[in-house]
Amino acid sequence: SIRNKVYIIRGVQVMLDFDLAEIYGYEVKRLNEQVSRNISRFPSDFMFRLSSDEVEFLKSQIATAKNDKKKDKRGGRQNAPYAFTEQGVYMLATVLKGEVAEKQSIFIMRAFREMKHYIQQNMQFVTKNEIKAITENHETR
């Protein structure tokens, strides 16, 4: 599910490069190459690299953040993952080519919209203290 691949990091909903690569049918390296070639389209409010603390937290929380030592003889990723905000995911869709990328982009945008709608509909049931606790608890998730 796309919703399980959306994290709150630095107080913002983001998706990580390795999850997006899987969704779009790209290798992480190739996805990040397209980002590098179009870096002017990805300001810091669209995309940022995770800190080492954020990476360690993710590794302890989710199995998909583990380094894949079978694929890389050096022992896994050498760089921290990129986190893409909703706007960054949209911009990523404009630089990736292919039918799968186009279809998945639409699906992801709809998932973000549904999540926002769900949050807005249920705000009346959550107190400010609960929101603060959830945000603090999931700040690097």
DSSP file with accessible surface (Angstrom, degrees, kcal/mol):
  #  RESIDUE AA STRUCTURE BP1 BP2  ACC     N-H-->O    O-->H-N    N-H-->O    O-->H-N    TCO  KAPPA ALPHA  PHI   PSI    X-CA   Y-CA   Z-CA
    1    1 A S    >         0   0   94      0, 0.0     3,-0.8     0, 0.0     4,-0.3   0.000 360.0 360.0 360.0 137.5    0.0    0.0    0.0
    2    2 A I  G >   +     0   0   12      1,-0.2     3,-2.4     2,-0.2     4,-0.2   0.888 360.0  63.7 -60.8 -39.1    1.2    3.5   -0.9
    3    3 A R  G >  S+     0   0  123      1,-0.3     3,-1.1     2,-0.2    -1,-0.2   0.818  96.8  57.1 -59.2 -30.9    0.0    4.8    2.5
    4    4 A N  G <  S+     0   0  123     -3,-0.8    -1,-0.3     1,-0.2    -2,-0.2   0.544 103.0  56.1 -76.3  -6.3    2.5    2.5    4.3
    5    5 A K  G <  S+     0   0   34     -3,-2.4     2,-0.5    -4,-0.3    11,-0.5   0.236  85.4  94.0-109.2  10.6    5.3    4.2    2.3
    6    6 A V    <   -     0   0   20     -3,-1.1     2,-0.3    -4,-0.2     9,-0.2  -0.923  56.6-176.9-104.3 125.5    4.5    7.7    3.4
    7    7 A Y  E     -A   14   0A  11      7,-2.9     7,-3.0    -2,-0.5     2,-0.7  -0.818  29.0-125.2-118.8 158.5    6.5    8.8    6.5
    8    8 A I  E     +A   13   0A  50    130,-0.4   133,-1.0    -2,-0.3     2,-0.4  -0.935  39.2 165.9-104.3 112.7    6.5   11.9    8.6
    9    9 A I  E >   -AB  12 140A   0      3,-2.4     3,-1.7    -2,-0.7   131,-0.2  -0.999  69.4  -3.2-129.9 129.4   10.1   13.2    8.6
   10   10 A R  T 3  S-     0   0  111    129,-1.4    -1,-0.1    -2,-0.4   130,-0.1   0.832 130.7 -60.4  58.1  30.6   10.9   16.7    9.9
   11   11 A G  T 3  S+     0   0   44    128,-0.5     2,-0.4     1,-0.2    -1,-0.3   0.600 116.9 105.8  77.9  12.3    7.2   17.3   10.3
   12   12 A V  E <  S-A    9   0A  59     -3,-1.7    -3,-2.4   127,-0.2     2,-0.4  -0.949  75.0-114.7-126.9 142.7    6.4   16.7    6.6
   13   13 A Q  E     +A    8   0A  40     -2,-0.4    73,-0.5    -5,-0.2     2,-0.3  -0.635  50.0 165.8 -73.7 127.2    4.8   13.8    4.8
   14   14 A V  E     -AC   7  85A   0     -7,-3.0    -7,-2.9    -2,-0.4     2,-0.4  -0.931  33.6-142.3-139.0 162.4    7.4   12.3    2.5
   15   15 A M  E     - C   0  84A   0     69,-2.2    69,-3.2    -2,-0.3     2,-0.2  -0.957  29.0-123.0-122.1 147.1    8.2    9.2    0.4
   16   16 A L  E  >  - C   0  83A   0    -11,-0.5     4,-2.6    -2,-0.4     3,-0.5  -0.596  17.4-117.4 -94.9 152.8   11.7    7.8    0.2
   17   17 A D  H  > S+     0   0    0     65,-2.3     4,-2.8     1,-0.2     5,-0.2   0.861 112.3  52.9 -57.4 -38.1   13.7    7.2   -2.9
   18   18 A F  H  > S+     0   0   33      1,-0.2     4,-1.7     2,-0.2    -1,-0.2   0.885 111.8  45.7 -70.1 -33.8   13.9    3.4   -2.6
   19   19 A D  H  > S+     0   0    0     -3,-0.5     4,-2.5     2,-0.2    -1,-0.2   0.920 114.2  48.4 -70.6 -42.9   10.1    3.1   -2.2
   20   20 A L  H  X S+     0   0    0     -4,-2.6     4,-3.0     2,-0.2     6,-0.2   0.901 108.6  54.1 -64.6 -38.9    9.5    5.5   -5.1
   21   21 A A  H  X>S+     0   0    1     -4,-2.8     5,-2.9    -5,-0.2     4,-0.9   0.933 110.3  47.0 -60.7 -43.2   12.0    3.5   -7.3
   22   22 A E  H ><5S+     0   0  128     -4,-1.7     3,-0.6    -5,-0.2    -2,-0.2   0.936 114.0  47.2 -62.7 -45.9   10.1    0.3   -6.5
   23   23 A I  H 3<5S+     0   0   17     -4,-2.5    -2,-0.2     1,-0.2    -1,-0.2   0.911 116.0  44.0 -63.1 -43.7    6.7    1.9   -7.3
   24   24 A Y  H 3<5S-     0   0    3     -4,-3.0    -1,-0.2    -5,-0.2    77,-0.2   0.514 113.3-115.0 -82.1  -6.4    7.9    3.5  -10.5
   25   25 A G  T <<5S+     0   0   64     -4,-0.9     2,-0.3    -3,-0.6    -3,-0.2   0.823  73.4 125.9  77.4  30.6    9.7    0.4  -11.7
   26   26 A Y      < -     0   0   58     -5,-2.9    -1,-0.3    -6,-0.2     2,-0.3  -0.819  65.9-111.0-114.1 158.6   13.2    2.0  -11.5
   27   27 A E     >  -     0   0  127     -2,-0.3     4,-2.6     1,-0.1     5,-0.2  -0.639  34.5-119.1 -77.6 149.0   16.4    1.0   -9.8
   28   28 A V  H  > S+     0   0   44     -2,-0.3     4,-2.8     1,-0.2     5,-0.2   0.921 114.7  53.8 -56.9 -43.4   17.2    3.5   -7.0
   29   29 A K  H  > S+     0   0  132      1,-0.2     4,-1.8     2,-0.2    -1,-0.2   0.910 110.3  45.8 -59.2 -43.9   20.4    4.5   -8.7
   30   30 A R  H  > S+     0   0  100      2,-0.2     4,-1.9     1,-0.2    -1,-0.2   0.895 111.6  51.7 -69.2 -39.1   18.6    5.3  -12.0
   31   31 A L  H  X S+     0   0    0     -4,-2.6     4,-1.8     1,-0.2    -2,-0.2   0.955 111.7  46.9 -60.9 -47.1   15.9    7.2  -10.2
   32   32 A N  H  X S+     0   0   23     -4,-2.8     4,-2.7     1,-0.2    -1,-0.2   0.814 106.8  58.3 -68.3 -28.3   18.5    9.3   -8.4
   33   33 A E  H  X S+     0   0   54     -4,-1.8     4,-2.3    -5,-0.2    -1,-0.2   0.917 105.7  49.5 -63.3 -43.1   20.4    9.9  -11.6
   34   34 A Q  H  X S+     0   0   44     -4,-1.9     4,-0.8     2,-0.2    -2,-0.2   0.887 111.0  49.9 -63.7 -37.7   17.3   11.4  -13.1
   35   35 A V  H >< S+     0   0    0     -4,-1.8     3,-1.0     1,-0.2     6,-0.2   0.951 110.5  49.7 -63.8 -46.9   16.9   13.6  -10.0
   36   36 A S  H >< S+     0   0   71     -4,-2.7     3,-1.1     1,-0.3    -2,-0.2   0.879 108.8  52.4 -60.6 -38.7   20.6   14.7  -10.3
   37   37 A R  H 3< S+     0   0  167     -4,-2.3    -1,-0.3     1,-0.3    -2,-0.2   0.692 121.2  33.2 -69.6 -19.8   20.2   15.5  -14.0
   38   38 A N  T X< S+     0   0   42     -3,-1.0     3,-2.5    -4,-0.8    -1,-0.3  -0.110  75.7 139.5-124.8  34.5   17.2   17.7  -13.1
   39   39 A I  G X   +     0   0   87     -3,-1.1     3,-2.1     1,-0.3    -2,-0.1   0.780  63.1  67.9 -58.8 -27.9   18.3   19.0   -9.7
   40   40 A S  G 3  S+     0   0  115      1,-0.3    -1,-0.3    -4,-0.1    -4,-0.1   0.735  94.6  59.5 -65.4 -18.0   17.0   22.5  -10.3
   41   41 A R  G <  S+     0   0  107     -3,-2.5    -1,-0.3    -6,-0.2    -2,-0.2   0.477  97.6  65.7 -84.6  -3.5   13.5   21.1  -10.2
   42   42 A F    <   +     0   0    9     -3,-2.1    -1,-0.2    -4,-0.2     5,-0.1  -0.607  65.5 177.4-124.6  73.2   14.0   19.8   -6.7
   43   43 A P    >>  -     0   0   57      0, 0.0     3,-2.5     0, 0.0     4,-1.7  -0.176  51.4 -90.5 -66.2 171.5   14.4   22.6   -4.2
   44   44 A S  T 34 S+     0   0  102      1,-0.3    -2,-0.0     2,-0.2     0, 0.0   0.702 127.2  57.8 -62.4 -21.0   14.8   21.8   -0.5
   45   45 A D  T 34 S+     0   0  100      1,-0.2    -1,-0.3    39,-0.0    43,-0.3   0.528 111.6  43.3 -87.0  -2.4   11.1   21.9    0.1
   46   46 A F  T <4 S+     0   0   41     -3,-2.5    39,-2.1     1,-0.4     2,-0.3   0.686 129.1   3.3-103.3 -31.0   10.5   19.3   -2.6
   47   47 A M  E  <  +D   84   0A  13     -4,-1.7    -1,-0.4    37,-0.2     2,-0.3  -0.986  59.3 172.8-158.1 143.6   13.4   16.9   -1.6
   48   48 A F  E     -D   83   0A  29     35,-2.1    35,-3.5    -2,-0.3     2,-0.4  -0.984  33.2-111.4-150.0 157.1   16.0   16.5    1.0
   49   49 A R  E     -D   82   0A  87     -2,-0.3    33,-0.2    33,-0.2     2,-0.1  -0.738  39.2-113.1 -89.5 138.5   18.6   13.9    2.0
   50   50 A L        -     0   0    7     31,-2.6    30,-0.2    -2,-0.4     2,-0.1  -0.392  28.2-118.9 -68.4 147.3   18.0   12.1    5.3
   51   51 A S     >  -     0   0   45      1,-0.1     4,-2.4    -2,-0.1     5,-0.2  -0.363  29.0-105.8 -76.3 166.1   20.5   12.7    8.1
   52   52 A S  H  > S+     0   0   89      1,-0.2     4,-2.4     2,-0.2     5,-0.2   0.882 122.6  53.3 -63.8 -34.5   22.4    9.8    9.5
   53   53 A D  H  > S+     0   0  127      2,-0.2     4,-2.3     1,-0.2    -1,-0.2   0.912 108.9  48.7 -65.2 -41.9   20.2    9.8   12.7
   54   54 A E  H  > S+     0   0   15      2,-0.2     4,-2.4     1,-0.2    -2,-0.2   0.906 111.0  50.7 -65.3 -38.8   17.1    9.6   10.5
   55   55 A V  H  X S+     0   0   24     -4,-2.4     4,-2.6     2,-0.2    -2,-0.2   0.937 110.4  48.9 -64.5 -44.8   18.6    6.7    8.5
   56   56 A E  H  X S+     0   0  111     -4,-2.4     4,-1.8     1,-0.2    -1,-0.2   0.902 110.5  51.0 -63.1 -40.4   19.4    4.8   11.7
   57   57 A F  H  X S+     0   0   56     -4,-2.3     4,-1.2     2,-0.2    -1,-0.2   0.935 110.9  48.6 -62.0 -45.4   15.9    5.4   13.0
   58   58 A L  H >X S+     0   0    2     -4,-2.4     4,-2.9     1,-0.2     3,-0.5   0.914 108.1  54.2 -60.9 -42.8   14.4    4.1    9.8
   59   59 A K  H 3< S+     0   0   69     -4,-2.6    -1,-0.2     1,-0.2    -2,-0.2   0.879 110.8  46.5 -59.7 -36.2   16.6    1.0    9.8
   60   60 A S  H 3< S+     0   0   82     -4,-1.8    -1,-0.2    -5,-0.2    -2,-0.2   0.712 119.4  40.6 -78.5 -19.2   15.4    0.2   13.3
   61   61 A Q  H << S+     0   0  102     -4,-1.2     2,-0.4    -3,-0.5    -2,-0.2   0.786 116.3  34.0-100.2 -33.9   11.8    0.8   12.4
   62   62 A I    ><  -     0   0   29     -4,-2.9     3,-1.1    -5,-0.2    -1,-0.2  -0.982  58.9-144.6-133.2 139.1   11.2   -0.7    9.0
   63   63 A A  G >  S+     0   0   73     -2,-0.4     3,-1.7     1,-0.2    -1,-0.1   0.827  96.9  65.2 -68.7 -30.9   12.7   -3.7    7.2
   64   64 A T  G 3  S+     0   0   77      1,-0.3    -1,-0.2    -6,-0.1    -5,-0.1   0.657  91.4  64.9 -71.2 -12.3   12.7   -2.1    3.8
   65   65 A A  G <  S+     0   0   15     -3,-1.1    -1,-0.3    -7,-0.3    -6,-0.2   0.478  78.2 114.6 -87.7  -0.8   15.3    0.5    4.9
   66   66 A K  S <  S-     0   0  142     -3,-1.7     2,-0.2    -4,-0.1    10,-0.0  -0.338  77.8-103.9 -65.4 149.8   17.9   -2.2    5.4
   67   67 A N        -     0   0   52      8,-0.1     2,-1.1     1,-0.1     3,-0.1  -0.523  26.7-132.8 -69.7 139.7   21.0   -2.1    3.2
   68   68 A D    >>  +     0   0   74     -2,-0.2     4,-1.1     1,-0.2     3,-0.8  -0.754  27.7 178.6 -96.2  91.3   20.8   -4.8    0.5
   69   69 A K  T 34 S+     0   0  148     -2,-1.1     6,-0.3     1,-0.2     7,-0.2   0.719  73.2  65.1 -71.3 -18.6   24.3   -6.3    0.9
   70   70 A K  T 34 S+     0   0  198      1,-0.2    -1,-0.2    -3,-0.1     3,-0.1   0.857 105.4  43.3 -70.6 -33.2   23.6   -8.9   -1.9
   71   71 A K  T <4 S+     0   0  176     -3,-0.8     2,-0.5     1,-0.2    -1,-0.2   0.755 115.3  48.0 -84.3 -27.4   23.3   -6.2   -4.6
   72   72 A D    ><  -     0   0   36     -4,-1.1     3,-2.0     1,-0.1     4,-0.5  -0.941  64.1-157.4-123.2 117.2   26.2   -4.0   -3.5
   73   73 A K  T 3  S+     0   0  214     -2,-0.5    -1,-0.1     1,-0.3    -4,-0.1   0.687  91.9  66.1 -66.3 -17.8   29.6   -5.6   -2.8
   74   74 A R  T 3  S-     0   0  178      2,-0.1    -1,-0.3     1,-0.0    -5,-0.1   0.467 125.2 -93.9 -83.3  -4.3   30.6   -2.6   -0.7
   75   75 A G  S <  S-     0   0   28     -3,-2.0     2,-0.2    -6,-0.3    -6,-0.2   0.740  75.3 -50.7 102.8  25.3   27.9   -3.4    1.9
   76   76 A G  S    S-     0   0    2     -4,-0.5    -2,-0.1    -8,-0.3    -9,-0.1  -0.650  97.2  -3.4 115.1-169.4   24.9   -1.4    0.8
   77   77 A R        -     0   0   75     -2,-0.2   -10,-0.1     1,-0.1     3,-0.0  -0.286  43.8-160.2 -61.0 142.1   24.1    2.2    0.0
   78   78 A Q  S    S+     0   0  115      2,-0.1     2,-0.3     1,-0.0    -1,-0.1   0.671  75.9  50.6 -95.0 -21.2   26.8    4.7    0.3
   79   79 A N  S    S-     0   0  106      1,-0.0     3,-0.1     3,-0.0    -1,-0.0  -0.893  90.4-105.5-118.0 150.9   24.5    7.7    0.5
   80   80 A A        -     0   0   24     -2,-0.3    -2,-0.1   -30,-0.2   -28,-0.1  -0.336  48.6 -95.6 -67.8 151.2   21.5    8.4    2.6
   81   81 A P        -     0   0   10      0, 0.0   -31,-2.6     0, 0.0     2,-0.3  -0.276  33.5-117.9 -65.2 154.9   18.1    8.1    0.9
   82   82 A Y  E     - D   0  49A  32    -33,-0.2   -65,-2.3    -3,-0.1     2,-0.5  -0.719  20.1-146.5 -87.3 145.1   16.3   11.2   -0.5
   83   83 A A  E     -CD  16  48A   0    -35,-3.5   -35,-2.1    -2,-0.3     2,-0.5  -0.957  11.8-156.6-111.9 130.4   13.0   12.1    1.0
   84   84 A F  E     -CD  15  47A   0    -69,-3.2   -69,-2.2    -2,-0.5   -37,-0.2  -0.934   4.9-145.5-111.4 127.2   10.4   13.6   -1.4
   85   85 A T  E  >  -C   14   0A   6    -39,-2.1     4,-2.8    -2,-0.5     5,-0.2  -0.220  42.7 -89.6 -74.0 176.5    7.6   15.8   -0.3
   86   86 A E  H  > S+     0   0   38    -73,-0.5     4,-2.2     1,-0.2     5,-0.1   0.921 133.1  47.9 -55.8 -43.0    4.3   15.6   -2.1
   87   87 A Q  H  > S+     0   0   93    -42,-0.2     4,-2.5     1,-0.2    -1,-0.2   0.883 110.9  51.9 -66.2 -36.0    5.5   18.4   -4.5
   88   88 A G  H  > S+     0   0    0    -42,-0.3     4,-2.7   -43,-0.3    -2,-0.2   0.879 107.3  51.6 -67.2 -38.4    8.8   16.5   -5.0
   89   89 A V  H  X S+     0   0    0     -4,-2.8     4,-1.9     2,-0.2    -2,-0.2   0.926 110.9  48.8 -64.1 -41.2    6.9   13.3   -5.9
   90   90 A Y  H  X S+     0   0  136     -4,-2.2     4,-1.0    -5,-0.2    -2,-0.2   0.937 112.4  47.4 -62.9 -46.0    4.9   15.3   -8.4
   91   91 A M  H >X S+     0   0   41     -4,-2.5     4,-0.8     1,-0.2     3,-0.8   0.897 107.8  56.7 -63.9 -37.7    8.1   16.8   -9.9
   92   92 A L  H >X S+     0   0    0     -4,-2.7     4,-1.6     1,-0.3     3,-1.2   0.909 101.0  58.1 -58.7 -39.6    9.7   13.4   -9.9
   93   93 A A  H 3< S+     0   0   21     -4,-1.9    -1,-0.3     1,-0.3    -2,-0.2   0.815 101.6  56.0 -61.4 -28.1    6.9   12.2  -12.1
   94   94 A T  H << S+     0   0   50     -4,-1.0    -1,-0.3    -3,-0.8    -2,-0.2   0.721 111.4  41.8 -78.9 -19.5    7.7   14.9  -14.6
   95   95 A V  H << S+     0   0    4     -3,-1.2     2,-0.3    -4,-0.8    -2,-0.2   0.632  98.3  84.0-101.4 -15.8   11.3   13.7  -15.0
   96   96 A L     <  -     0   0    7     -4,-1.6     2,-0.3     5,-0.1   -65,-0.0  -0.681  68.3-147.5 -88.1 143.0   10.7    9.9  -15.1
   97   97 A K        +     0   0  147     -2,-0.3     4,-0.2     4,-0.1     3,-0.1  -0.735  44.6  63.7-108.7 154.9    9.8    8.3  -18.4
   98   98 A G  S  > S-     0   0   38     -2,-0.3     4,-1.9     2,-0.1     5,-0.1  -0.162  79.3 -89.7 116.5 155.2    7.6    5.4  -19.1
   99   99 A E  H  > S+     0   0  129      2,-0.2     4,-2.5     1,-0.2     5,-0.2   0.887 121.6  53.4 -64.8 -40.6    4.0    4.2  -18.9
  100  100 A V  H  > S+     0   0   85      1,-0.2     4,-2.8     2,-0.2     5,-0.3   0.940 108.6  50.0 -62.2 -44.8    4.5    2.7  -15.4
  101  101 A A  H  > S+     0   0    1     -4,-0.2     4,-2.1   -77,-0.2    -1,-0.2   0.911 111.2  49.4 -61.3 -42.0    5.8    5.9  -14.0
  102  102 A E  H  X S+     0   0  130     -4,-1.9     4,-1.5     2,-0.2    -1,-0.2   0.941 114.1  44.1 -63.2 -47.5    2.9    7.9  -15.5
  103  103 A K  H  X S+     0   0  123     -4,-2.5     4,-1.9     1,-0.2    -2,-0.2   0.912 114.4  49.0 -65.6 -42.1    0.3    5.6  -14.1
  104  104 A Q  H  X S+     0   0   59     -4,-2.8     4,-2.8    -5,-0.2    -1,-0.2   0.853 105.0  59.2 -68.3 -33.4    1.9    5.3  -10.7
  105  105 A S  H  X S+     0   0   13     -4,-2.1     4,-2.5    -5,-0.3    -1,-0.2   0.926 106.4  47.5 -60.0 -44.7    2.3    9.1  -10.4
  106  106 A I  H  X S+     0   0   91     -4,-1.5     4,-2.2     2,-0.2    -1,-0.2   0.934 112.3  49.8 -61.6 -44.6   -1.5    9.5  -10.7
  107  107 A F  H  X S+     0   0  111     -4,-1.9     4,-2.1     1,-0.2    -2,-0.2   0.925 111.5  48.2 -61.4 -44.1   -2.0    6.8   -8.1
  108  108 A I  H  X S+     0   0    0     -4,-2.8     4,-2.5     2,-0.2     5,-0.2   0.924 109.7  51.7 -65.1 -44.2    0.5    8.4   -5.7
  109  109 A M  H  X S+     0   0   44     -4,-2.5     4,-2.2     1,-0.2    -1,-0.2   0.915 110.4  49.4 -60.8 -39.5   -1.1   11.8   -6.1
  110  110 A R  H  X S+     0   0  132     -4,-2.2     4,-2.7    -5,-0.2    -1,-0.2   0.893 108.6  53.2 -66.4 -37.3   -4.5   10.4   -5.3
  111  111 A A  H  X S+     0   0    8     -4,-2.1     4,-2.4     2,-0.2    -2,-0.2   0.928 109.1  48.4 -64.6 -43.3   -3.1    8.6   -2.2
  112  112 A F  H  X S+     0   0    1     -4,-2.5     4,-2.3     2,-0.2    -1,-0.2   0.927 112.1  49.9 -60.5 -44.2   -1.7   11.9   -0.9
  113  113 A R  H  X S+     0   0  146     -4,-2.2     4,-2.5     1,-0.2    -2,-0.2   0.930 111.1  48.7 -61.2 -44.6   -5.0   13.6   -1.6
  114  114 A E  H  X S+     0   0   87     -4,-2.7     4,-2.7     1,-0.2    -1,-0.2   0.890 110.1  51.7 -64.0 -38.4   -7.0   10.9    0.3
  115  115 A M  H  X S+     0   0   30     -4,-2.4     4,-2.4     2,-0.2    -1,-0.2   0.921 110.8  47.7 -64.9 -42.7   -4.6   11.0    3.2
  116  116 A K  H  X S+     0   0   88     -4,-2.3     4,-2.7     2,-0.2    -2,-0.2   0.928 112.6  49.3 -62.3 -44.6   -5.1   14.8    3.5
  117  117 A H  H  X S+     0   0  104     -4,-2.5     4,-2.6     2,-0.2    -2,-0.2   0.928 110.9  49.9 -60.7 -45.1   -8.9   14.4    3.3
  118  118 A Y  H  X S+     0   0  157     -4,-2.7     4,-1.5     2,-0.2    -2,-0.2   0.930 111.6  48.3 -60.4 -44.9   -8.8   11.7    5.9
  119  119 A I  H  X S+     0   0   76     -4,-2.4     4,-0.7     1,-0.2     3,-0.3   0.938 112.6  48.2 -62.9 -45.3   -6.8   13.8    8.3
  120  120 A Q  H >< S+     0   0  136     -4,-2.7     3,-0.7     1,-0.2     4,-0.3   0.903 111.1  50.8 -62.2 -40.8   -9.0   16.8    7.7
  121  121 A Q  H 3< S+     0   0  109     -4,-2.6     3,-0.3     1,-0.2    -1,-0.2   0.781 116.3  41.1 -67.2 -27.8  -12.2   14.8    8.3
  122  122 A N  H >< S+     0   0   46     -4,-1.5     3,-1.5    -3,-0.3     4,-0.3   0.360  81.8  99.7-106.5   6.9  -10.8   13.3   11.6
  123  123 A M  G X< S+     0   0   85     -3,-0.7     3,-1.5    -4,-0.7    -1,-0.2   0.833  75.8  64.5 -61.2 -31.0   -9.2   16.4   13.1
  124  124 A Q  G 3  S+     0   0  153     -4,-0.3    -1,-0.3     1,-0.3    -2,-0.1   0.735 100.7  51.7 -66.3 -19.7  -12.3   16.9   15.3
  125  125 A F  G <  S+     0   0  137     -3,-1.5     2,-0.4     2,-0.1    -1,-0.3   0.457 100.5  72.6 -95.5  -1.9  -11.5   13.7   17.1
  126  126 A V  S <  S-     0   0   49     -3,-1.5     2,-0.1    -4,-0.3    -1,-0.0  -0.955  72.2-140.9-119.8 131.6   -7.9   14.5   17.9
  127  127 A T     >  -     0   0   76     -2,-0.4     4,-2.3     1,-0.1     5,-0.2  -0.411  28.1-110.4 -82.8 164.2   -6.7   17.0   20.5
  128  128 A K  H  > S+     0   0  184      1,-0.2     4,-2.5     2,-0.2     5,-0.2   0.876 120.1  53.8 -61.0 -37.6   -3.7   19.3   19.9
  129  129 A N  H  > S+     0   0  130      2,-0.2     4,-2.4     1,-0.2    -1,-0.2   0.888 108.0  49.5 -65.8 -37.8   -1.8   17.3   22.5
  130  130 A E  H  > S+     0   0   94      2,-0.2     4,-2.8     1,-0.2     5,-0.2   0.914 110.7  49.8 -66.9 -41.3   -2.4   14.1   20.7
  131  131 A I  H  X S+     0   0   56     -4,-2.3     4,-2.8     2,-0.2     5,-0.2   0.934 111.7  48.8 -61.7 -44.4   -1.3   15.6   17.4
  132  132 A K  H  X S+     0   0  123     -4,-2.5     4,-2.8     1,-0.2     5,-0.2   0.930 112.5  48.1 -61.5 -44.3    1.9   16.9   19.1
  133  133 A A  H  X S+     0   0   52     -4,-2.4     4,-2.6     2,-0.2    -2,-0.2   0.918 113.2  47.5 -63.8 -42.3    2.5   13.5   20.6
  134  134 A I  H  X S+     0   0   83     -4,-2.8     4,-2.2     2,-0.2    -2,-0.2   0.935 113.5  47.9 -65.1 -44.8    2.0   11.7   17.2
  135  135 A T  H  X S+     0   0   47     -4,-2.8     4,-0.5    -5,-0.2    -2,-0.2   0.934 114.6  45.4 -62.9 -45.5    4.2   14.2   15.4
  136  136 A E  H >< S+     0   0  121     -4,-2.8     3,-0.7    -5,-0.2     4,-0.3   0.915 114.4  49.2 -64.1 -40.5    7.0   13.9   18.0
  137  137 A N  H 3< S+     0   0  116     -4,-2.6    -1,-0.2    -5,-0.2     3,-0.2   0.838 123.0  32.0 -67.3 -34.0    6.7   10.1   18.0
  138  138 A H  H >< S+     0   0   46     -4,-2.2     3,-1.9    -5,-0.2  -130,-0.4   0.248  82.6 116.7-108.3  13.0    6.8    9.9   14.2
  139  139 A E  T << S+     0   0   62     -3,-0.7  -129,-1.4    -4,-0.5  -128,-0.5   0.855  90.0  27.8 -55.3 -37.5    9.0   12.8   13.5
  140  140 A T  B 3    B    9   0A  43     -4,-0.3    -1,-0.3  -131,-0.2  -131,-0.2   0.165 360.0 360.0-111.0  21.2   11.7   10.7   12.0
  141  141 A R    <         0   0   99     -3,-1.9  -133,-0.2  -133,-1.0    -3,-0.1  -0.551 360.0 360.0 -91.0 360.0    9.5    7.9   10.8
